[in-house]
Structures are given as C-alpha cells and as structure tokens.
Amino acid sequence: MPTKNHELEKRITPGEEDYLKVLLNLSGGGEIRSSEVADALGITRASVSCMLKRLKDEGYIAKEKYGTVTLTEKGIEKAVEIKKRYGVLHAFFVEVLGVNADTAARDACLLEHLISPESIQSISQHLSAHERNTKLQSRESERPLSLVKR
C-alpha cells in the first residue's frame, strides 16, 4: 500500500525519469549541453528541448535559453533515486535470479518506473541478505577440510 507521501507526490513520467538518469550520468556534477543529451539518447535536439522545458518547469533542472543544463537539488535527488531503483533491480535479476545481464538491464529499465518504494526496499533487503549468504558460503568453501566441522 503506498504511503501518503508517495500518493501526494506528483507522479513523474517514465520519460522524464529516463532523462534525469541520463542527465545525471552525463553531468559528472557539472553542466550538460542539449546536444550531449540528444547524442546519448539517439534522438533529435528538438525532442530534447521539449523535454528539458518540462523538466525545467517542474524544477528538476536549471537552463537558460540556448544555454547549458544543470540538475537542481531536486533533480539530483530524483535522478539518484531512479538510478538506485535501477541498480537494485538489475542486481536482483542477475545475482539472485540468474538473469542474463542484458535482459536484466532491459527489464530493470522498464520496472524502475513502476515499482513502489516499499517493494524496492524489500528487494534491496533480500539482495543484501543474499549477498551475505553468498559470502558466507564462499568463505566456507575456502576453508581447509581439516577445519570444517563434520
């Protein structure tokens, strides 16, 4: 069940989320040119311009006409959240479910837009437990046989 904060938050579109993720990846903490975004996404500058206007209107980026783009604090926070959701899903698919990395990347990109914060938190906890168990099993298998309890 979604939390009140989750319900009240204006829903950002999957397209906007994808742009924020690309902007974060391109920025390195600095300014980005629209042409870099267009090249990264393989789309026209006109399409990028239209989306950047929406992101600016929603407070995710700062941009002067014909100038460079920078993520606002709100934009950085949202982009980091999106990137984290993607990373958790991708790792879960590959490490826990054994899904091929390319398929996991496509599926994580699709699901990152739909999944609730509660589900991501649960998957993240499950992933952490899985990683701990895997490390323990690995250490057990590396121990000399004389030290292994029989």
N, C-alpha and C positions, 0 to 999 in steps of 0.2 A: 504494500500500500504506500503510495507516495506521501512524503512529508508535506506539511503545509508550505514550507519554504520552496520545495520543489514544485508544488502546484501553483504557487503565486508567481514564480519566476517566469518571465516572458520566454516562451519557447523559441530557441534559435533554430534555424533550419539546418538540415544536413549540409547544404551547400555552403552556408555561412561558416559552419564548423570546419569544413574542409579548407576553406580559405584561411581561416585563423590558424589552422595547423600548418599550412604551407607558409604563411607569413612568419610564424614562429621559427620554422626551420630555416627560412631564408634570412631572417633578421640578425641572428647572432647577437641580439641586443641592440642592433643599430637600425639604420634606415633602409628601406627597400624601395626599389623602383617598380612601377607598374609593369614594365616590360619583363622584369625578372619573374614576376608572378605569372604573366602570360606564358612565358617560356616554360616555367615549371609545370604548369597545368596543361600546356599544349592547346591553349585557346587564344582568341583574339584579344587585343588590348581593349577593344570596345566592351567586350564582356566583362573584363576585369574592372574597367572603370565603373560600370554599372553596379557591380557587387561591392566595390570599395566605397561607393557612395552610401549604400545601405549600411555597411559596417561602420562608416563614419557617423551616420545619422543615429545609430544605436549605441554609439560611444565606445566601440571596440578599437577604433584606430583614429589617429590624427593625420590629416592630409590637407595640404594646401593645393589649390588648383594647379595642375601641371607639376606638382612637387612630389617629393618622396613621401613614403608612408611609414609611420611608426605605430606600433601597437601601444595602446593606452594601458594603464594598470589593469583595467577591467578586461581588455583584450588579452593581455598576457595571462591573467588568471584563468580565463576561459580556455585559451589555447593549451595551457599546461594541463588543465583538467581533461580536455579532449585527448591529448597525447597520452595521458596516463591511462584513460579508459582503453585506448587502442593497445597500449603496451601490455596491460593486464590481460586483455582478451587474446592477443597474439601469443603471449607466453603460455596461457592456459591451454590454448588449442595445440600448440607444439609440444610443450613439456608434459602436460597431463594427459591429453587425448591422443597425442602422437600424430597430429595432422601435419601434412606437408607444409613447409614454411610459406610457399607461395599461396596455397589455398588458405592458410591461416591469415595471411596478410589481407587477402580479399575479404574474407568473412569478418575479420576484426574491423575492417574499414566500414563494412555495412552495418554491423551491430553496434558499433560505438555510438551511433546516433540514436539508437532506440532503447538502450539498456538503462535501467534506473540506477541511481547512486547506491541503493541498498544491494542490488544484485552485484554491482561491481565490487562493493566492499566484501560481500560473501565470497565471490570468486577469488579476490585478492587474498583473503584469509586462507582459503582452500589451497591456493597456489603456494603460499608461504609454508603451510603445513606439508604439502607435497615435497617442496624443496628441502625442508628439514629432514623428512623421512628418507629422501634420496641420498642426502649427505651422510646420514647415519648408516644406511645400507652400504654406501660406498666405503666408509671407514671400517665397517665390519668385515667387508670382503678383502680389505687390505691388511688386516691383522694376521700375524703368523698363526698357523694352525695350533701351535702349542699354547697360545693364549686364548683361543676360542673355547668357551665352556662346552662341555659335552654332556 
